[in-house]
Amino acid sequence: MKHPRSNIQHTEKLQISSSNVLAIDNDSRVSRTSSPTGSWSLGLLWILDVGCWCFSLPTSTATRFSLSILLLFGLLGNACSKKAGEPAASEKEQKEESRVKHNAKGETVITLDSATQQLIGLQTTSLQAIEVRPEIKSYGSVLQAATLATQVVDVSSAQAASQASEAELQRLKSLAVQNNASQRALQSAEATAARDRAQLESARLRLSGSLGGSLSDRSDLPQLMQSLVSLSNALVQLNLAAGETLPGTPIAARILTLSSNTAPIEGSFVGLAPAVDPQLQGRGLLFLVNSNSAGLVPGAAVTGYILIPGEPREGVNLPRTAIVRYKGAVWVYRQQKQDTFERIEVALVEPLQDGWFVRDALKPNDKVVTAGAQMSLSEELKSAAGE
């Protein structure tokens, strides 16, 4: 039988612990509203105090162990709930609105503030209206001048020999009238003159077969060949597509090398080519490039735009610096507002001296990015990757 004094001590401990629990719980409620850290600390103190009170009770060892386990799970649950809630609020605050959007047509629109535009050196230019005469696109190459020069030399040599033999024949004929030349010498001179005339005609036919009649009959042909061999001029053959015909006599041609950023080279029409290209199977045309500043060399492949008579076409002159090549297509950034730019696809119709002729997608006075276009694409891809 227990002593009555023992029950009184337990009752006092219970009252003291209960009052402490209530006091701590009241403080924790106040702190929880003001500071999450204070709430967590006071909650821990409250759990420890309740544990001490439980162990002071006259209970069995199993009951004490059960209470300890429950207190431990409560402590862990409170910590997990606090840890899980913090990242969600932080992630919500750090989330920013994407700079890349798409309009109703599916075109990409990027927003670049003034600081970003200044950082990448962005500049815009208003497009100018332009009219271009009708042209036919063709392909060709720079002709070899060495073989042509050899044929020209053959013609010159045959012509000199023919002139000499003809002069000798005329001299012998004059002597024969005076009976100062034998008949045999006269017949030999006639045979030599005829042979030289035949050789001259053969050389001219070979040259005409290589250059065409209009070019081989030029009076300054030797000087022209000299300029072609020295590469100061260039002779280009442009070939039409199979079955394609010209509506009139070509005026000239704008010749473009394989380099995409070079300006076109002007070529004057000199005549029709004597042979058809074995690959394209179209009619060939010869154009002479005077002052070969582009450094065209024999055998180089070129693209030509043959000017033909007709009504001019309207469009805009797109600067080369505005062009961005991405995924096998040609794009430009057109300014919508002060800080918004849309990336649109364009079709390059024909090259110009300082840009490209474009008919669709762009209009006169449209503002396009001409400095920082490639950096704008990089900013777009970077923003899209961060979403």
Secondary structure, 3 states (H helix, E strand, C coil): CCCHHHHHHHHHHHHHHHHHHHHHHHHHHHHHHHCHHHHHHHHHHHHHHHHHHHHHCCCCHHHHHHHHHHHHHHHHHHHHHHHHHHHHHHHHHHCCCCCEEECCCCCEEEECCHHHHHHHCCEEEECEEEEECCEEEEEEEECCHHHHHHHHHHHHHHHHHHHHHHHHHHHHHHHHHCCCCCHHHHHHHHHHHHHHHHHHHHHHHHHHHHHCHHHHCCCCHHHHHHHHHCCCCEEEEEECCCCCCCCCCCCEEEEECCCCCCCCEEEEEEEECCCCCCCCCCCEEEEEECCCCCCCCCCCEEEEEEECCCCCEEEEEEEHHHCEEECCEEEEEEECCCCEEEEEECCCCEECCCEEEECCCCCCCCEEEEECHHHHHHHHHHHHHCC
